[in-house]
Amino acid sequence: MNTSNKLLAEHNAKVVVQDFLNALNAEDFELARQQLHDDMHFKGVMGERDGADNYIADMQKMKFKYDIKKVFTDNEEVSVWYDINMGGKTIFCASWYKLEDEKIKSFEVIFDPRPVL
């Protein structure tokens, strides 16, 4: 991949992930859903989800708020460090998003779960 294509892929990937998180913060779940592949996979400390509709249904119930601290890109992979307000508890998390065709195909989130247990 030449340098300009790599920079474009990284820019687009970063924008998709930021649009996704900003939409969740705004509780615009339709816009958040548009950033996801239908068959996306989520893996977190507390469990896994398959399918964009299942994931968004859970997010509509939880209504987490994301305070982005740092975003790293590498082609169509994006890593984000953020605080997540989980309704009374704010937890520092790291996530790893993998995109395909400019949509989120999968992502993992890691954090210390002890404050929410």
N, C-alpha and C positions, 0 to 999 in steps of 0.2 A: 504494500500500500504506500503510495507516495505521500509526502508530507502534507500537501493540501487536502487530500482525501482523508488522512488520519485526523487532521484538525477539524474538518467538517463533521466526521463521524463523532468525534469527542464532543464537539459543540452541540450537535443534535441530541446525543445521549444525555448530556448534562441538562439540556432544556427539558427533555421529556421527564426526567426524574424530578426536577424542580417543579415543573408544572403539576406533576402527580402529587407531590407533598403540599404544594400551595393549595391545590384543590381540596385535599383532605382537610387542611387547616380552615378553609372557607366553608367546609361542609357541602361542597359542590361535588357530590358523589358521582354524578353523571360525567363531569369533566375528568375526574380521577379515573373512572372506568374506561374512558377513551384512551388512556395512556397504557392500558394493559392488553396483552394478548388474551384471547378467550380462554386458552388452556394454560394460562400462567400458573406457576408454582411458587408458593411462599413457604419458607421454613423459618421458624422462630424458636426461641428458647422454650416457649410454652406449648408448641405444637406446629402443625403444618396445615396448609390449605391448598386445594387444587381448584382451579377455575376462578376466573376474574369475578364472576357474579357472586360466588361464595365468599370471596375475600371482601368485596365491597359491602355485602350484607353485614358482615362482621364489623367492618369499619363504621357503618351507619349506627350500630349499637354502641360502639366504644367511643367514638368521637375524640380520638387522640389529637393532640396538638403538637406540632413539630417545630423546634427551634434549631435551625440548621447552623452548625458551627463551622464545618469544612466540607468541601466537595472535591473529590479526586476523580479524574477520568483516565481511561486507557481504552482507546477505541470504543467499542460498544459495551464497556463495563464502567460502572460508576460506583464509587464508594462514598458514603455520606456519614459524617459524624454529627449527631444531633442529640438534643435533650427531647424526650417525649414526655409530655404531661399526660399522665394516665388517670386524670381525675383525682387529684389529691396527692399523688406521688409523681415526682419528676425524676426520670431515669436517663442516664447517659447511655446512648446506644451507638453501635456501628452497624452499617448495613452495606450489602454488596448486591447491586442490581446488575442483571445481565439483560441486554436488549437484543432484539432481533427485529429487523424491518422497522426500526424506530418506534418500537413498543416494548414495554417491560415484559420479558418472557419468564424471568424468575428473579427472586431475591431472597436473601437471608438477612436476619437481624439477630445480633448478639448483644446481650447485656447481662449484668448481674441481677438475677431475679429476686434476691433476698428481700429487698424492700417491698415487693408486692406479694410475697408469700404469707 
